[in-house]
Amino acid sequence: MLNKLPNTLTLIGIILGLVAASVLIIHHNYLLAFLLILVSALIDRYDGKIARKHNVESTLGKYLDNTNDIISFSITPAIAITLTQPLSHISINIFLATLYLLASMLRLHSFSNATAPTHLKGLPTTIGALIILLSLLLLNRFNTDTQPYTIILTSITIVTSILLIQRKFIKKI
């Protein structure tokens, strides 16, 4: 049973990421999406540790983990960015979503090519996703059809994207 637990957890993380994206698209529910991605991030934190501890690492597990990272921590926040403002700002949203998506994918690509690092380059995508979703959750409590909203969203997205791909090492916790 323990040999299937890590992959089962990762599959649950993937499902949570897909549900979060659906909740954003259909209901624009940023709170539920944030909570689902938070649970997916916690799963992502421990599924690999469980696999290593019980010596049940697999190629399938690595593939599933990468899939979860892409869906939950790259695509879902990009969807949230795209949907967050009125249609009058859609070009800004698409630009910001693309920027975040590219930065997170670059981060994931550089991490997947590393071998069990003790220090990571750049902000982890799980943290980046949570920053974006929490920011949108808080910002959407206010009038989204204002210039300050656009400036704050743009600033948060650009800073988070830069932190994802920075070259400085961050101690792994």
C-alpha angles and dihedrals in degrees: 000000000000090000090065098041099086094050091044090053091048091050088052088052090052091050091049090052092050092047090048090053090048092049089053094048098043104031106014087228104162095174094057091043090051092049092048092050090046090056090045089052091052090050090048089053094056109028093078093043090054091048092051094044092054094036094240100125113146143177088245090054092053091048092049091047091052090048091052091048092052096045101038103033105028112025100034095053089046089054089049091052092048094051100041105089136045119280089260088073098042095115091054090047093050091049092049093044091050092048092051092044093051093046093049092046091050089050092050092047093052091046095048089055093054124089114233097311122200089203125041128211111234134352113319113253091234090061092042091053092049091049092052095045095044090048091051091046091054096039093051089062086074135056105294094195095077135100095236089056091054092047093049094046091047092049095048093047095047094046092047091048091051091048090052092059102032118127098227118108120244118200110250113236 
